[in-house]
């Protein structure tokens, strides 16, 4: 009965329209739309990856070997279970071209293919031609960026290793390109048979052989995977299939989408401030209505139900608008996004992301409206007969406080569940709550300072716009400040700090017989300051204490693919052994291994544990006898696993080297080494860092776009707060005119107040963004942090300017008001 009465009252009050709730609707709709759009794009990409999984992978399934080709037995099994089989050899090398007596070189990722390639999809070339014709004989195709860098046109010749090839066409698209993951060099494709004269696949050379299987219709891919892993578990064979044709891209999309959803949640938090302010203003305007209802005998719970139903209906409208925008925006932007994405995407309406966004919207609406709605129970009927403002105690009853805390926990838990990265979600929630806490303190401090100064008293007055402006604008600026600090620090680390301590070149595939001459050439060069070398093999960590490594370590990167393995009789120079003991010099007992300490902690390894590493199809089971520090951030030589020499005795291998040299000496070093040893591959570290910088630029741009939605929400709340305070400013202007102030003075007063609020929000944003930037650089990136002042200054100025413009936009009506008319209305 009470609910029916409450519903009838709520329905009648809603007939008055949505005046006062436009900010409420806009804030909720924007936050929900941002989350729904990000989720829809993620789902569209994942749907495209699933649909094109076989083309991205190059087959229904793929079996990969390192350092070797499949044995007759292995190949016979693959041919027996498939309708077609394609063999692809993948490795890095150097392309050499002579122009006017000078030789230019470029790093490339070589793909040597057979007649069956590609099993799925199509290679697109310029000029258009079939791939088999383009790579006939000694023909080859390469990506345009490499051809342009070397000044090559179709018909020109180039050298790869010790053999010459002809560029037949420019490679525009390879169907399995996105599934290959991040590469340091542009792609070059040639026929596998044409590769033999190059001398590039000598024993120990680092290369992968990928066998793509086209399976018969109705195949059971899961059963086939189990059969392959059971049959070849101890041979270093790695399995992938079309269910996840581009795992690296899938992980990237998932993590990026998760991060953007968390940024969207920050936007909802900003919108929540506006929602709360709108509900509070609405309830304050209903003081007389509440008083009348209580005079007529309505209970507090009935009145709460009335306004909870009203706000619930409006929240439902806002969420519906947000869901509509979140579903339509990806569809509208689909053609543009599809052209920009390196992977296929299937843009359509996806129910899952919309349901997720709706849940976030419901929880946010309840979280930010319950507290102000609970105040209706505290309003008294006496407000009808006295000139009361309806103000009640700041804290509602305990049950509402508990419900608010429960909703906050539910929202954070939901974010942790859906993001797939609970740790990131919890830290993001802590950061948002911390920033809100700082902004609340800043608003309180600003009010206190204003009251003490007695010059901008409205800032310090009760019920003003101070809290709403500082909270809404400050949180949006905090996110932008954090992004600015992180982006500048990452760029600084890549462009400034790393080149000072990183090597000039990272060289691979040095044959043991070439090492002496290699070191001799560098040793007599005055421009070379240091050279480090190490033997290198590649191995797959297959077992930990007799159990499959993935069961123990999960999806950790160390067990995800093959890893570099080295050996050493004694600890290399500057090695820091943190636990355990290194084997004695000349040790010839059971295999022992020294493991990187941080990675060992992450996968749960302890001293005395046994690990099995498959190298060239041979299982080596070694005991972990020590842990050591390995710093991969220097771009120098670092191995997760170092074994005693006897453990890998007789295994074919090459050496790697890092060369530290003056920039002026780099060109001569590359020319001499590549001429003397055509089989080696020299990777210029600066070029690799530039590739990483490009990826980071894309990440920063995507995050900044996501944060812009948060800032837009903050600006809407800011405008709403300015509009809601217009009535108070009309009265202030009337009083100031009465005591002799002219329009210019009043306008300056309003401008000063707005600028103070914006500057306060921007200042707190710098502090919060700086702390967030420091935490990310220190604990996530494990790098140094330096405060970046330019973006920080822009944040403060931007905040002050935004509030100034919003304040001035709503200042003209107060300036035009006549004091007599305004003051008589208050009598």
PyMOL commands that set and color helices and strands:
alter all, ss='L'
color gray80, all
select helices_A, chain A and resi 2-14+22-51+53-57+72-81+131-134+144-150+178-180+192-198+221-231+242-244+247-285+287-295+300-340+351-378+381-384+398-419+422-453+457-460+466-501+512-523+549-553+557-559+597-603+632-634+645-648+663-676+685-724+726-738+743-780+789-809+812-816+819-825
alter helices_A, ss='H'
color red, helices_A
select strands_A, chain A and resi 61-66+82-99+102-113+124-126+139-143+157-160+163-173+186-191+208-215+238-241+505-510+528-544+547-548+562-567+577-580+592-596+610-615+618-628+641-643+654-661+681-684
alter strands_A, ss='S'
color yellow, strands_A
deselect
rebuild
show_as cartoon
